[in-house]
Amino acid sequence: MTAPLRVQLLGPVRAWRGEQEVDLGTAGRRAVFAILAMAAGKAVTREELVDGVWGEDPPARAVGILHTYISDLRRSLQQRVRGSNQSTEHVLESVGSAYALHVDRTQLDVTRFDALRSAADDLGASLRSVTAALALWQGEAFSGLSGPFAELHRARLAELRLATLERRCALLLALGNQDSAITELAGLVREHPRREGLRGLLMVALYRAGRRDEALAEFESAREVLVNELGLDPGPVLQDIHDRIQAQQKVPIPGIGTQHDQLAPATRQPEVPTQFVGRPREVAWLRALVVALADGAGGCVLVEGEPGIGKSALLAVGLADAPVAGCRVVWALGEDLSGDGPLAPISRLLSFVDQACAEAPLILVIDDVQWLDETGLLAWHRLSRLTQQLPLLLVGARRTNPTAHHVDLAGGRTLALSRLHADDVHELAARIVGASLGTVLRGLVDHAAGNPLHVRELVDGLVRESMLRTVDGVADVDPSSGFDAHRAMAVVAARRLEFLSPTALDRLRWAALLGVEFDLADLAAIVGASAADLVGAVEEATDAGLLVDAGNRLAFRDPAVRQALYEERPAAVRTTLHRESAKALAHAGAPVERTAAQLAAAGEFDPWSVQWLLANVETVAGRDPGLVLTLLDRALDSTSPTPEEREFLLVSQVRRQFRLGRQPEAASRALLDITRDPAHAAEMRWILACLTYRRGDIAQAIADLRAAAADPSAPDFWAARHDTLRAQFERTGLDDLDTAEATARAALVDATEANDAPAIAAAEQELWYVESVRRNHSAALTHVNNALAAATGNQHLVDLQINLLGARLFSLQNLDRLTDGTDTVARTRAMVRRTGLPSGRVHIGAAVHYYWLGRWDEALAELDSIIGDEPEITIFDLRSRVPLLQYGTAAMITGHRGDTEQLHAHLRTASSYPVIAPGDQENSDFFLAAKATAAEQDGDLAAAVSAYEPILDTSYGRMTLRHQWLPDLTRIALDAGEPDVATAALHLAQAEAAAETVPARAFHAAQRCAALIAQDPEPLLVVAQRYREAGRRVEFAITSEDAAVLLARRGEIDRARHTFREALLIYAELGASWDIRRAESRLREFGIRRAGVSTGQPTVAGWHALVGDEVRVAELVALGRSNPEIAAELALSRRVVQAHVSRIMQKLGVDSRAALTGKVSGHSAPAGTVPIETGERSG
């Protein structure tokens, strides 16, 4: 069997298996190992490891370095022990994004040290224990390691070691070994001249050895040190020892105690719980108070929390080291201080405290101080004042109860205990059952809301009732036990409501109708009160830990509490209350989705519900498409709709199903057969044609649309819509731009005559597409502006307007009107924010825009903000998924920045989406370019050329701006020895350039390709200048790099060096470390090297490092705005603002919003910065 892993932390960090030492490697690896070892089986997140090793200034590749450390450690720990056939691969495991080192705590020298120094027996046994504890030390704890984690624990352990040495000396004195005590104490006092506890022990030892004068001289020496270095007189304990020696009285040994009479409080000190988990910071804080008390610094502390949260357990653990530090602990109850309690009268209590503090520092713990009467309160206040004069630590424990009396701490400090972390809850339950937790049991303990008492009661009850079964070390609820999990959760949740007032409890019952999260105004509306009337009840529930802030809303902290309140009412009553709540919310003008949610919860529809849904169906659909389908189903299942209302509901149902990507063909045909409404029939024909097209029967879809448009009963605007859709099918399905254009123009004429905004906008959008494919971007911009003009102001066309703004951004980019493009991004954001529509399309469009501007941090922030399902672009309700563009853009940025791990991760994700439809092809160009970048970085130029092959296929993604990648393909093909490919790229770029009515991006790309083939740098320099003027930083840098190489090959070294430096400066600002390495390797043979330019990591110091929205975000932070306020003002999502603030702090080298504020003033552009416009010019 493999020997257990044995770990040394009290000295250099080392580990062994049996007698064989494990190679832990470098200091960095040892630091990571130490953090994991201290956690001893508990998962430690990557963020905690990075913070522990590097603190607030981690290297740019911290996560990658950490991954390497973990891999190296895992290899070392996996090596087989000599003579054993078992591997140890289970020792270091990955737990999601965290890591856990499975090591028996008893094999840690730190654990053995804690156990030995805390052993409480007779004096002789105690001396042997503390001596054995001190023998474990092999030097300074975590010797040779740096970083916040090592420094924090090194200081804590050093303090514990010193307290243990002090304890050993006191025990030597108590056992009559004055000589040994004097020798050890003299050395310790030299090392720690300001520690009064050591001075006092030395004085007592000298006095007991008959060396009274030396003892008094030691006091004078201590006074001189304290006055000169700290400006303080010796504390009361040391002064008392001096006075007793001066008077030649008996002097007790500090920390050992005497036999004088003591008061007898009703409560004995609780034992340290064996199943205590979590709260490391709170325990460390209490231990620090004990250390301070041992040095004579008193204090007053209140520990508060809900019943069962673990106040007493925390105090037992946090104060367990007090006797070792020479402090005495007395526990009492609040009632002990009452008029007839054992600690009364006050004069007797104060006399006891004064006498006890004269012997040793005293910790007086008073539990349940919420029940103090007037006499007890007076005693508390008198004791709190004594903490400023005596070595007295007064600790109160109080349950959080809004209706209970609140103790005035008179200057004390409060430690509010929150819920245990989920990992700690699971560990506690696992210790109770003695096994890992199964899925059902884990879910049950999660509903205890982090309350240890509730966890214990729940698990103990399951064990007592024999409802658990353990298989292979995993305990879970026995399916055959008949256990009612739902009822158990409700019982646990109900325990948390016992301390609420009747009014607060009633308000929470109404709030439960609104869901886990709710708005105070909504609650006021359904209870028929003002928001001000609810404040008291809300504050009471918040103080009790039942409600928490959720941005601008409130939320139940534990969903199980909300569920318990909700289910107190019968289902039939809940139905009525939900329906009445919906009416109240609608009357109060609440957002429609909240009224809709109440109707969905009610289930049954009455006539008012049907009428409300018909009036608001499109608005609800824009906010929550899934919810509106549920409502439509419920309405159609009821008997409330009239025949006319039922048909409108059916049309809406088919329309929503289709727009969600479903196939409602049967329902559409059924409606077409029964409807007498020409508009409904025309819409069903439109949907059926789309479904036919989706099946691949393009000819039939086009024929059906022709027939529908020709139907004399169809409204004119529907005929125009049919023709517009036919134009799209002719373009995408038949690849016939001319026919598509003619059809769209005819549709536009009909739509204009019918004055139908949706049809006009759709026809103009199709014409935009046709002109964009033809590279007539000026005409395309005119069409998209016309489409926007038609759609603007129509609340049912907001989704179309967002797509049109994306199309406008596309045209503006291709016309180099980048400032107008940035304005369009802001306009789109504002619209999304105002309407609450999904924002994925906006984030992707903005990310691509920012990519070409070189605002890569902002691009990544946009991509980071995409939540949930992958974004989609919708044209005529035909959806095109664009995760290829999302992950391709992220891959390009990380690839340029040399982050190989992230580059390949993004490529793997993008590869999971198949390229099927034409829309997929049009959104795959960034992905293809990123694949080529990865291959080039691997040195496989042939694979890089191959990755670009679809770009050379003109039938692949007609809308794709292939010219933006052709210069890179030309360069790589020439380097790979494939001139034919380079020539093909040139010809394609020239064809695209010829299609441009105004020379623009394709024209410049063709010039670059031709210059690379001709080895002529001059055209490249001209194009680079054009990019500089337009604000295209990425293309400026790449083109300048290519020009520098050609200049160097032509022998113009000085010009090459200057051009090379201009490229490098931009690369450095972008953090493009890969581009810098590539450029350097290309120019090294000419003796041109980097000088005075950073390695390519993004600039992390100085205002000039901020770009785009980062500047405005920083200014608003400096004005004291919160992230939600900044998001509202700048029309950004909160996640984008959060990402901006994080990157701003990194760039400015600050770690707080306050420090960031100080950086905002006095900023200026650094000398030597290459002036390059950012595209901020009018179009």
N, C-alpha and C positions, 0 to 999 in steps of 0.2 A: 504494500500500500504506500502511496506517495506521502512523504512527510509533510506536515503542515507548513505553511509559509510563516516564517518568523521575521518580524520587522523591528528595526531599531530606528527611532526618531530622536532619542535623547543623546545626540551626538551627530556624527556624520550619518546621513540616511543610508541604511544598508538593509539587505534582506537575505535570508538563508532558507534552504530546504534541507533539514537535517544539518549536516556539517558542510554542505556545499553552498557557497555564496552565489546569489543571483547577480549577474552583471546588469546594474541599473543604468550604466552609461553616463552621459554628460550631466551637468548641473541642471539643465532644463528638464531632462527626462526625470531626474531625481525629484525636482520640484513637483512635477505632475504626479509622480508616484506617491510623494508625501501627502498631497492633498487627497488622493484617492484612499490612501491608507488610513488617514484620520477619519474619513467617512465610513470605512470598514463595512463595505457591502451596500451602502446607500448610494443611489445614483447621483452623480455630480454632473451638471450640465456643462456644455462646452463654454458657455458664457462665464460660469463660475470658475472654470479652470483658467480661462484667459485672464479674468480679473485677478485670480490668485497668483498667477505666475508673472504677469506683466503690469497689472494695475491699470491706471487710467491712460497709459501711453503704449498700447500694444503695437507690435510691428504690423505693417500692412498685410502681411501673409500669416497673421497669428493663427487663424483656423487651420491653414495648411501645415504650419509648423507643428501645431498641436496634434494634428492627424499623424504626422511622422513620428512624434514622440510616442503616441499611443501604439502605433504599429511596432515600433522598436521594442517598447516595453512588453507588448504581447508576445513578440518573438522570444524575448529573454525568458518570460514566464512560461512559455510553452515548451522550452527545452526539457527533454526528458531527464529525470534524475538518474544518476548512475545506478545501475543495478535494478532499475524499475522499468516496467513495460507500460506504465500509465503516463499519459500526458496530462498537462495541467491547463489545458486550453480554456477551462471554465473559470479560471481565476480572474481574468480581466475581460469583462463582457461589455458589449454595447447595449444600451437601453434607450432606444429611440435616438435622440440627439445627445444622449448623456452616456456616461461610462460608470461602471461599478467594479471595484476591486473586492473580490470575495476573500476575506481574510478573517479568521477567528479573532475577535477582539482580545481574547486572552493572550494572543501571540504578539500583541503590540506592547512594547515596553512602556508606552505612555499609560495604557490601561493598567498594567501591573503596578506602575508607580502610584496611580490614583488609589488603587485598592490598598496597597501597603501603607501609604501615608495616612489613610483614613481609618485604618484599623483601630478600634477602641476596645481596649482590654485593661488589664492591670498595668502599672507603670513599667514593669520589666518587659512585658510582652509588647507594649507600645514602643518602647525604646528599640527593641529588636526589629519591629516592623518598619519604623522610620529609617533605621540604619540600612535595612535591606532595600528600601525605596531609593535612598540616596546612592546606593551602590550601582543602581541601574544606569546612572549618568556616565556617559563616555565623552563628555565635553559639552559645548554649547548645543542646545537643541537646534535641529535642522542646520547643523554646521555646514558652512560653505554655500548655503542657498540664499538667494535674494528674492525679492518680490513681496507684495503685501501679505500673502498668506503666511509665509515663513516668518516675516517680521512680527506679525500680530501674535502668532502662537509662540514664537520664541520668547517674546516679552512676557506673555501670560505664564508660560511654563517656568521661566526664570523666577518670576515672583513666587510661584508655588514652591519651587525648590528652596528659595530663601526662607519662606515660611516654615518649610519642613526642617531646614537646618536650625531655625529658631526653636522649633518644637523639640528637636533632639537635645539641644542645650538645656532647655527647661527640664526635660526628663532626666538628664544627667544630674542636674542640681537636685531634683526631687529624690533621686536615689543616692545622694550624698557624694557624688563624684565631682567635687568642686574643681579640682585641679584640671581634669580633662575639659570641663565646661569652660573654665577661664581661658585655657589655651585656644579652644575653638572660637570662643566669643571674641577674644582679642583680635584674631585674624579677621573675623567677619566684620567687626566694627571698623577696622582699617579700610576694608573694601566698601563698606556702606556706612560712612560716618553720620549720615542724617537719619538713619533708621532708629527711632527711639525705642522700639521693642528690643533690639539687640543691646542698646546701651543700658536699658533697665535690667535685663538679665545679667549683663556683666557687672553692674553695680551690686546686684543681689549676690552674685557668686563671690565677688571680692569681699563683701561684708560678711558673708557666712564663713569665708576662709580666714577671718580675723584681720582683714586688710581694709579697715574702715576709711582711713585717710585716702587710700587709692580710689575707693568707691566714690567718695565725695569729689575727688579731683576729676573723676570720669564725668561726673555731672557738670562740672564747670567747663570741661572740654566740650561736652555736648552743647551747652548753652552758647559757647563762643561760635561753634560751627553753625548752629541754627540762626543765631542773630546775624552773623556776618554774611551767610549765604542766602538765607531765606527771610531775614528780618522778623523772625518769630522767636518767642520764648519757648522753652520746653513745655510739652503738653502736661495735662493734669496727672496722667499716670506716672510719668517720669518725675514730676515734681513731688508726688506723694511718696515715691520710693526714696527720694532725696530727704524729704522731711522726716520720714520714719528712721532713716539711717542717722540723720542729724540728731534725732531725739533718742537714738539707741533703742528703738522699739523693734519688735518682731516684724520682719518684712516677708509677706507671702510671695511665693514664686508666681510671676505672671503666667496665666494660662493653665495653672495646675489646680488652683482653688483652695479654699479653706473650709473649716468645719463650722463657721458661724451660722446662726439661724437664717433660714430663708423663707420667703413667702411661698405659698403653695398654690399656684394658679390652677384652674380647673382643667386645663388642656396640656397634655404632654406633647413633646416634640414628635411629630409624625415621622415614621421611618421613611427613608429614601425609597420611593417606589421602584420596584424592579422592572416595571413596564413603562417607565417614563421615556417619551420619545420627543424629538423636535425641540424647538425653542432655544437654539444655541446662543443667539444674541442676548436673549433675556437672562439665561443662566450666566453668561459671561458678564453681563452688567451687574448682577447681584454679587458675583464673586469679586468684581472690582470694588464694590462698596465694602465688602468684608476686608479686602486688602487695605483700603483707605482707613477703615475703622481701626485695624491693627496698628496703623501709624498714628492714631489719635484723632482722626477726622470723623465726627459724628454726622448724622443725617436723618432725614425724615422721608419716608417713602410710602406710597399707597399703590398696592397692586389691585387692579379691578378687572372684572370680566363677568360674563354671564354665568349663571349657576352651572357647575360641572365643567368649566373650561380648563380647570387645572391650576388654580391659584395656589392651593396648599401644596400640591405636588411640586410646582415650580419652586416655591420657597424652600421646601425640604431639600431639593437638589441644589439650588443656588446657595444655600447657607450651610451645606454639609461640611464644607472645608473650614467653617468658622473655628471649631475647637483646635484644629491644627495650626491655625493662624493666631491662636492665643485668645480667641474671643469666646465669650459665654453666650448661650442662646436660651432664652426663656420664652415659652409659648403661652398664650392666654386667649380667652374669648372676649368679645366686646362686653358681654354681660358680666365678666369678672371685674370690670371697672365700675359697675353700678354701685348704688349705695350700700347694698348688703353683700356684694361680691367678695371673693377671697383677696382681691388686690385693693380693697377699700380699707380704711379711709385714704384719702389722697395723701395725707401727711405720712402715713405708713408706707405707701407705695413709693413716694419720692425718697424717703429715707432708705428704702431697699435699693432703689436704683442708684442713689449716691454711693452707698456702701459697696454695691456690686461693681460699679464702674471704677472704684478705687482699687479693687482687686484685679480686674481685667476688663478690657472693652466688652460692652454688653450689647447684645441684639435682643430687643424686646419685640416679639411678633404678636400682634393682636388681630385675631381673625374675626370676621363678621362685624366690622366696625359700623356697618349700616344700621345696626341696632343699638348704638350707643345712646343712652339717655342723657339728661342734662349733666348729671354727675360724671358720667363717662366722658362726655365732650370736654368738660372742664379739665379732667385728668389728662385727656389727649393733648389739649393745648399747653398745659404745664409741661408735659413730657417733651413736646415738640420744641419748646424754648430751651429745655435742658440739652437738646442735641447740639446746640451751638456752643455749649460750655463743657460738656462731658464727652468721653468716648462712648457715645450712645447712638445706636442705630435703631430708630423707631420704625417698625414696619407694620402697616395696616393692610388687611385684605378685605375687599368689599365686593359684593356681587353687584353687577350693573342692574339697577332697578329704578326706572324713572319716578316711581311713586315713593321710594324710600328716602330717608334723610341723607343729605350729602354732607360729608365731613369737610370742614374747612381745614386744609392742611397747614395753613400758616407758613407758607414758603416751602413746603415739601415738594417732592417730585412724584409724578404719577406714571405708572407702567400699566398701560391698557392692553390686556391680552386679547388677541384676535383668534380666529379659528385656526386650528392646526392645518398645515398644508396637506393636500391629499396624499402625498407620499408618506407623511408621518402617520396619517390615519390608517393607511394600509399596513404600515409596519406595526402599529399598536395592535390592530386586530390580529395580525399574523402571530405576534407574540402570545396573545391570549389563547389562540387555538393551537399554537405550536406547529403551524404549517403555512405554506403560501396560500393566498386567497384565490378562489375560483371566481368566475365571471359574475355569478349571481350574488355571492357574498360580498364581492368588491362593490357592486352597485348598491347593496343595502347599506354598507358602512359609509358610503359616500353621502347618503341621505341623512347621516347624523350631523352634517354641516360642521365638521371639524371639532365637535364637542367630545372630549375624551370620555366624560361620564356617559354620554349617550351611546358612544361606541361600545363601552364596556357593558352597559346594561343590555344592549342589543345582542352582542356576541355571547355574553354569559347566558342570556335567555335561550339562545339557540342551542348552546352546549347543554344547558340544563334540561331542555326538552328533547334532547337527542335528535335534533333536526339537521345536524351536519354530518357529512361523510367525507373521510379523507382517503384519497386515492393517489398513490405515487407522490406523496408530499404536498398535495393540493387539497385544501378543504373547501367544500362548497355545500350549498343546501341540498339535502337529499330529495330528489324529485318525488320519492314515494312517501315522504313524510306528511304531505298534505299542507305544507307551509303556505300561508297567504302573504306573499311578499308585499303586495300593495297595502294591506292592512298594517303590516309591520312598519312600513315607511310612514304611514299616516300617524301611527301612534308616536313614533319618534319625533315627527314634526310637531305634533300637538303639544308635546312637552315644552316647547319653546314659547308657547302662547300663554302660559300660566300666570305670568306676571304683568300682563297688560290690563289697563283699565277697560271697563265695558265700552266706553266711547271709542277708544283706539281700536279695540277688537272689532267693533261694528264697521268702522271705516276700512279696516283691512279686508273684511268679508266682501265689501263692495269693490275694493281694489282688485280682489282676486278675480272678479268677473272680467277685468280688462286685460288680464294676462300677467306674465311674469314681469314685464316692463309696462309702465303706464305713465301718463302725463297727469300732473296735478289738476290742470284745467278740465281734463276728461273726467277725473274722479269727482270734481266739484259739479260737473254737469249731471252726472247720473245720480248723485245723492241729493241734488237740489239745494246745494249750499254754495257759498263763495269760497274761493281758494283760501282766503284769509282764515275762514272758519275751520279749515282742515289742518292748519299749521301745527297746532298743539298735538293732535293725534299722530301726525306724520313724524314730528320730532320725537315723540314717545316711542314709536315703533322703530325709528332709526337708532335711538339710544339703546334700545333693547337688542340691537343687532339683527332686526328682522328686515329692515329696508336699507338700501344703499343708493347713493347717487349713481346714475347711469347717464352721464353727459347732462343733457337738459331734461332728463326724465328721472323717474324713480324706478327701482326694481326690487323685487323680493330677493334677498340674499340667497335664500335656499328655495328652489322651485318646489320642494316637497312641502314646505310651509304653505305656499300658495295653494298647492293641490289639496292639502288638508282643509283649509278654509273653504275652498271652492266646493268640495264634496260634502260639506256640512248640510247644504241645502238639497232637497230632492231634485231629480233630473227635470221633472215637469216645472218646478218653480224656477229652476235655472233657465229653462227655455223662455219663459215669460220675461224674466229679468233681462236676459240678453236682448230680447226684441225691444223692450221698453228702453234699454240703454242705447240701442241703435237710434231710436227716435230722438232721445235726449241729445245724443252727440250730433245728429244731423241738424237739430234745431239750434244747437250752440255753434254751428259752423265748424265743427272739428274736421280734420282731413278725411277725405272720403274712405281711405283704406281702413280707418279705425271704425267707422260706421259699418263698413263691409265685414270687418272681422267679427263684430257683434252679431250680424245677421248670419254669418257662417256658423258661429257657435250656437245660435238659437236653433238652427236646423229647419224648423218649420216656418214657411212663408205665409204671411197674411197679405191682403190686398195692398196695404201701405208698403210692405217690403218689396212686392213686385214692381210697383210704380217707382219706388226709389231706385231699384236696380236698373230699370229701363232708362231712367234719366241719367244714370251715372256709370253705365256699363263701360263706355270707352275710357273714361277717366280712371276707373278702378283697374281696367286692363293695362293701362300704361304704367300703373304703380306696381301691380302684382298680378301678372297673367294667370298664374295658377289659382289664385284666390277667386278671380272672376269666373273661372270655369266651375269651381265648386258652387258658387252662388247660382250660376245658371242651371246647373244640375238640380240643385235644391228647389229652385223656383219651378222648373219644369216637372218635378216630381209632385208638386203640390197641386191642389185643385183651385187655387186662388186666381190664376191668370184667366182673362177672357180669351176667346179664340184669337182675336187680333193680337193681344199681348203675347199669347203663346207663340204665334208665328214670328214676331219680332225677337222673342227669346231664342227660338230655334236658329234664326239667322245669325244672331250674335254668337251662339254656341259653335256653329260651324265655322264662322269667321275666326273665332279665337283658337279653335282646335287647329285650323289650318296654319295660322300665324305661329303656333307653337311647334310646327313641324310635323304634325300628325297627318293622317290620311282619311279625312272625313268624306270619302267619296260616296258611300251609301247614303249618308245623311243629306249630302248635297243633292243627289239625284231624287231622293224622296221629297225634299223641299221643292225642287224644280217641278215635280209632278203635281204638287197640291197648291202651290202659291198662285194667287191672282194678281200679285203685285209685280209689275214689270221690272222695277228696280231690284227686287229680291231675286227674280229669275235671272236678270243680267249678272248679278253678283255671283250666283251659283254657277253660271256658265264660265265666268272668269276663274273661279276657284277650280272647277273641273278641268279647265284647260291647263292650269298650272300643275295639277296632279298628273295629267296625261304627259306633260313635258317631263316631269320628274321621273316618270317610268321610262323615258327615253324615246317615246313616240312623238318626235318633233313635228313631223308632217301632219299628224292627226291634230296635234295641239294648235298648229297654225290654221288648219282648215276649220276647226271648231271656233276659233276666234273670228275668222272671216264671217262665218255664218252668224255668230252672235252679234257682230257689229252691223250686219245687214238686216237684222230682225227689226222690222218697222215699229214694233211695240216697245223696243228698248229705249230708255231715255237717252238723249243725245250725249250726255256726259259719260254714260257707260259705253257707248259706242267708241268714244275717244279713248277711254281706258283700255278697251279691248284692242284697239289698234296700237296703242303704245306698248302693251304687253307683247303683241305680235312682233313689233319691231325688235324688241329684246330677243325674242326667240329666233328671229331671222339672223340676228347678229351672232348670238352665242351658239345657236344650234346649227345654223347653216353657214356660218362664217361669211355672211354676205352683208358687208357694211353699207353698200350703196342701196340695196333694197331696204335695209333697216332704217336708213336715213329717210328715204322717201316715205316709208310708212309712218315714221315718227313725225315728220313734218305735216303729213296729212292729219294725223291724230291731233297735233297741236292746233291746227286750224279749227277742227271740230270742237276741241276742248275750249278754245277761246270763244267760239260762237256760243257754246253752252255755258260759258262763264263758270266752269267747274275747276276750282283750285287744285284738287288732287290730280285731275287729268292733265292740267297745264303743267304742274310741277313734274309729273312723271314723264311727259313727253320731252320737256326741256332737259330732264336728267338723262334721258336716253340719247338725246342729241349731244349732250356734254360727253357722254361715253364715246360716241362715234368720233367726235372731233379729237378727243384725248388719244384714242388709238391712232388717229391720223397725225398726231403730234401738232395739231393746230390749237395750241394751248390758249391763245388769245380768244379764239372763237368759243372754245370750251368754257372759258371763264365767263363769257357773256351768257351762255346758256345756263350755267349753274346759278349765276346771279338772278337771271329771270325766274328760274325755278324757286329760288329762295323768296323772291318777291311775291310769287303766287302763294307759297305755303305759309309765309309769315302771318301770324294773327289767327291761324286756324288751330285750335287746341288739339284737334284730332290728328294733325299732321306734324306734331312735335318730333316724333320718331323719324319721319322723313326729313325734317329740317336738320336734324343732327347728321344724318347721312349726307345731306347736301353740303353742309359745312365742311365735312370731311372731303368731299369732292372739290370744294372751293380751295381748300388747303393744298390739295394735290396740284391743282392748276397754278396756284400762286408760287409754289415751290419750283415748278418747271419754268416759270417766267422770272425766277430769281427775285421775286417780290417777297422777301423773307420777313420783313417787318409786318407786312399785311398778313402773312401767314401766321405769325405769332399773335397778332390781334384776333385772327379767326379762331385760334386755339382758345384764347381767353373767352371769346363770345360763346363758343361751344360749351366750355366748362360752365359758364353762367347759366346757360339753358338747361343743362343736365342737372345742375344743382337746384334750379328753380322748380323743375318738374319731377325730380326724384327718379328719373329713368336710369337704367343701368349705364355705367360710365366706361365700360371696357373699351368701346370703340374710340372714345375721346382720348383715353390714355395711350392707346397704341398710335393713333394719328399724331399726337403730341410727341411721343417717343421718337418716331421716325423723323419728325421735323427737327427735334433737338439733336438727333444723331448727326445730321448733316451740318448743323450749326456748330457742332463741337461742344454742345452743352450736355455732355454724357452723364454727369451726375443727375441732371434733371431728367434725362431720358430714363435712367435706371429707376429714379423715383416714380416716374409714371408707370413703368412696367411693374414695379413692386406694388403698386396700388390696385392692380387688377385682382379682384376677389371673386371666388366662386367659379361658375361655369366660364369656359373660354369665350371671349367676346366674339360677336358675329357682325358682319356687315349685311344689311338687308336692303335689297333693291327689288321693288315690286313684290315684296313678301317672299322673295326667293333668297334664302340665307346662305352666306358663305362664311364658314368658320376661318378664323385667322390666327390660330395658335402658332402656325408656322412663322408668321411675321413677328408675333410676340416674342417667341423664344429665339428666333433668328436674330432679331435686333439685339437682344441681351447677349447672345453668343458673340456677335461681332464686337460689341464694346469690351466684353471680358477677354476676348481674343486679342484685340489691340493692346489691352492692358497687361497681357502676359499671364493672365490667370487661367492656366491650362485646365485646372480642375473644374472651374465653373464653365469654361468654354465647352468642355466635353459633356458636362451635366446638362447644359441647355440643348446641346445637339441631340443627346439621347432623348430628351423630352420631346423635342420637335419631331424626331424621327418616328415617334409613336403615332403621329397623325398622318394618315395616308394622303397622298396627292392624287385626287380623283377628278374633281370638277374643275372647270376653267378658273373659277375663283380661287381654288387652292393653288393652282399654278401661279396665278398673278400675285399671290401673297408669299411665295416661297423663295424670292430672290435673295433676301437677307440670309435665309437658311443655307442656300447654295453657296453664297459668298463666305459664310462662316465655316462651312465644310472645307472650302478651298483654303481658308486661313489656317485651319487646324492641320491640313495636309502639308502646307508650306512650312509650318512650324516644326513638323515632324521630319522635314527634309525630303518629303516625297512630292517633288514638283509634278510628276506625271499624274499622281492622284489629284493634285490641286487643279490641273488642267481638266481632268475628267469631271471633277465636281462642277465645273462651269459649263459643261456640255449643253444642258438644257437652255442656257442663256442664248446659245448660238442657234437654237431651233426657233424660227420665227412663228411657228404655230403653237409654241408653248407659252401660254399666258399672253394673249394679245396686248393687254394693258401694261404688261411689265415694262418698266423703264430699264431695259437691258443695257442701254448705253452707259449707265452709271457704273457698271461693272466691267465694261469692255477694256478700258485702259489697264486695269489690274490683270485681266486675263492676258492681254498682249504682253505685258512685262513678264509674267510667269511663263508663258509659252515660249518666249524668246530665250529665257534662262534655261528652260527645259529642253531646248534644242528642237522645238516644234514650230518652225516659221510658218508653216501652212495654217496652223491654228491662229497665229498672230495675224496673218493676212485676212483670214476669214472674219476675225473680230474687227479689223479695220473696215472691211467692206460693209459689215453690218452697221457699224457706227456711222459710216458715211451715208448709208441708206436712211437711217433714222434722222441724221442731220438734214438730209435733203427734204424730209417730210416736214420739218419745222418751218412754219411761215415766217417766224422771226428767229434768227440764230440764237440758240440758247444752250441748254445743257448738252444735248446730243451733238451740236456743232463743236463745242469745246472738247467733248469726249473724242470725237473723230480727229481733231487736231492733235490730241495727246497720243492716240494710237499711231497716227502717221509719223509723229516726231520720234516715238520710240523705235519704230521700224527703221526710219531713216537715220537714227542716231543723231538727231539735230536738237540741241537743247533750246534754241531760240524760241520756237513756237511754244515750248513748255513754259518758258518764262513769261510769255505774253498771257497764256491761259492762267498761270498762277496769279498774275496781277489781277486778272478778271475775277478770279475766285476771292482774292483778298478784298476787292471792292464790293463784291456781293455778300461777303460775310460767311463764305463757305470754308470754314477753318480746316475741316478734314481734308477736303480735296486740295486746298492750298498747300497743306503740308506734304501730302503724297506727291503732288505734281512738282513741288520744289525739290523733294528728295530725288525724283527721277531726273530733273534738270541738273542737279548737282553731280549725279553720276555721269551723265553725258558730257558735262563741262570738264570733269576730271579726265574722262577718256580722251577728250580733245586736247588735253594738256593745259587748260585754263584753271590752274589749281586755286588761285586766289578767289576767282569768281565762284568756283565750286565750293570752296570753304565757306564763303559768305552765304551762298544759297543753302548749303547744308545746315548752317547754324540757324537760319530762319526756319527751316523745317523742324529742327530739333527743339527750338523754343516752343513751337506750337505743340509738338508731341509731348513735351514735358508738362505743359499746361493741361493737356488732356489726360496725362497719366499713361500715355501710350508706350509702355516700356518695350513691348515687342517691336513696335515700329522703330524705336531708337536702336534696338539691337540689330534689326535688319539693315537699317540705313548705315550703321557703323560697319557692319560686315561688308557691305557693298563698296564702301569708300576706303576701307583699311589699306587696300593694296596701293592706294595713291598717297598714303601717308597722311590722310585726313582723319582726325580723331575728334571726339567730343572734348570740349574744354569749356568749363564754366556753366554747364547745363546739367540739370538734375538727371537722375536715373530714369525719370519717367513716371514716378509715382505722383499722384495728384498733389498740388501744392497744399501744404497743411498750415501755413502761417501767412497771415497778411490778408487784408481786405481785397487785394487784387485777385485773390484766388476765387472769389465768389463770382458766379455768372448768373445771368438771367433773373429768374424769380428769387434766387437765393439772396440777392441784395435787398429786395423789398421785404422778404421774410425776416431777414436779420434786423432791418430797421423797425419793423413792427414788433419784433420780440423786445427790442430796446425800449419801445414805448410801453411795454408792459402788457401787450396783448397776449391772450391765450391762444393755443393752437386752433380751437374751434372758431375764435374770432378772426384769426388770420385767414382761415379757410373761407369764411364767409366774405371777407373783404376782397380777397384775391380770386374768388370763385375757383378754389382748389378743393380737392377732397382732403379730409383730415389726415389720411395716410400719406398723401403727398407732402403736406406740411410737416408731418412728423419726420418723414425721410429727409426733407430739406433741412430742418433744424439739426438733425443728427449730423449731416454732412457739413453744415456750416460750423458746428462746434469742432468737428475734426479739422477742418481747414484753418480755423482761427486758433486752434490749439487751446481750447477752453473746455471746462467740464461742467459748466452750469449756465443757466440763462442770465444770472447776474454778471458773471464774468464776460459773457458775450456782449452784454450792454456796454461794458467798458471799452470794447473793441470797435464799436460803431463809429465813435468820434475820432477825428484826426486821421482818417484813412486817405491814402493817395496812391496813385499808380507808381510802381517801382521803376527806378531808372533802368534803361536798357530793354524795357519791354517792347516787343515788336508790335507796332501799331497795326491792327487789323480790324476792319469794321465788323460789326456784329449783325449787319443787315438792317440796322435801325434807320431806314430811309423810306420815304414815301414811294408808293408804287407808281 
